[in-house]
Amino acid sequence: MRLLDGFAPTAAAIGTSPDVPELSDDAQAAVKGFASATAVAPGESIDFHLDVAEPGDVTVEIYRVGAYEDHRSALLGSSEPVAVVPQPEPVTDPDTGMVTCLWEAAWRLTVPADWKSGAYLAVLRAGEGANYVPFVVRDLRRRASWLVVVPFACYQAYNMYPFDNARGKNLYYGFDENGEQSSKLRASSVSFQRPYELTGMPREAERVHDFIVWAERQSYDMEYASSADLNEGRVDPLNYKGLIFAGHDEYWSAGMRKSLVKALDSGVSAVFLQANNVYWHIRYEGSTITCFKSRQDPVKTKRPGQTVMWRDLKLPEQELLGAQYVSLVKGDAPLVVTNADHWFWQAAGVSDGDTFPGLVGGEADAVHEKYQEADSTEFTVLARSPYTDGADGTREQQTVLHRKASGAWVFDAGTFFWPMALGREGFADARIEAATAALLARIAAGDGLASRSSRRRAALAAVVKREASPSAVSAKAKPVVKRVGRKVKHTLKRS
């Protein structure tokens, strides 16, 4: 197959919504594909690996997600027709269950130098069929107020391609002989060398786009990166006032966590706009992600240890975020304001006990008393919201904000639906918009931030102090975390 790279740009970005039909399963797809990377810089190239049901031409349209009048994306141009033939069937590793597509690269996009950083969508078209391929354009050299990190690690963990009631697997399920999803048949590793299931739009991506569209309407100064950029240490946190995690960002490697800790130690803030973040420890190795969960991980010598929940590695997520995952939410519930006199709520004009109908949904976070609390100079619970969990029990969701000794603010929305309230039709709430804007304004103003050189010295001092602590010395001497007990294993099996 000849690799083509012809691209015809539009005269100007055209606000539009691409038409991509729904699919009941991937066996019906006329065209599928994946990109060679999750993120690429202007001037660099990214390859697209394409498969078709029948030999024929494929056209690749490129869209950028953002605020384009009444639209959430803009068409930037398209490829010349690319001749594509059916590719080999996906290969499944018998040991890990990992599904990989060994497809040839059919089209290469050299990213124009003037393209803005952002979340991008390639739309593959063949006959009446179409499919999405998401990627990020980044410029990590430029300083900006904000870095938006797109959660590709979590996208891939949930990806069950090929969703055909037979072969598909993700880190949760595989299909049994009856075509039913079974947690016993889940994969322990997943690969980026495959398309995303069904339309090709990753699960949860639309809520990330909700924030992006809203933020670009406010003209915030933003750059973008992917989970892999955080994992590989390509992000210099001192280039930004804050990092924004707009998506459900559940799967984190040691490299990702190290980058976040470095940022917080440097006085760089972090804003988490959904719930259940930094929950599973993963190994991020090239184009694969590994997470054994309740199964015995054969790798026992690498710090920080087994690929289980971070809290079972004695590194609970609330140590960083202030709160952590509690449970699924049955239906939805109102978010209930507390500490309304805090500056976070003042612009929203709310009082204690005021509610935001239907804002608590998907999954919920709260502070867990049995785990290590966040090391903070200020800590405020902004919402305490009763809800019903998946087992019909009564729980409490919490939205929290705290401040590190470095001056960094950390916000945890504690619900999946916060980004939807930032402008999605039928969900928008001006009070949530005002509160979110107040948070971002305070951080962007550099509230309490020292000079770059001072922040670098402070971050280095924090690393030295942490590495010299008794717990760190003990971890070095005994890098393997003991296998989790029966009670914890039972908990892990739920996922």
ABEGO torsion letter per residue (X at the ends): XBBBABBBBBABBBBBBBBBBBBABAAABABBBBBABABBBBGBBBBBBBBBABBEBBBBBBBBBEBBEABABBBAEBBBBBBBBBBBBBBBBAAAGBBBBBBBBABBBBBBAABBBEBBBBBBBBEABBBBBBBBBBBAABBBABBBBBBAAAAAAABAOBBAGAABBBAABBBBAAGBBBAAABBABBBABBBBBEAGBBBGAAAAAAAAAAAAAAGBBBBBBBAAAAAAGABBAAABABBBBABBBABBBAAAAAAAAAAAAAGBBBBBABBGBGABBBBBBEABBBBAEABBBABAABOAEBBBBAAAAGBBAAAAAGBBBABBBBEBBBBBBBGAABAAAAAAGBBBGBBBBGABBGBBBBBBAABBBBBBABBBBABBBBBBBAAGBBBBBBBBBBBBAAGBBBBBAGBAAAAAAAGBBGABBAAAAAAAAAAAAAAAAGBGBBBAAAAAAAAAAAAAAAAABAAAAAAAABABBBBBBAAAAAAAAAX
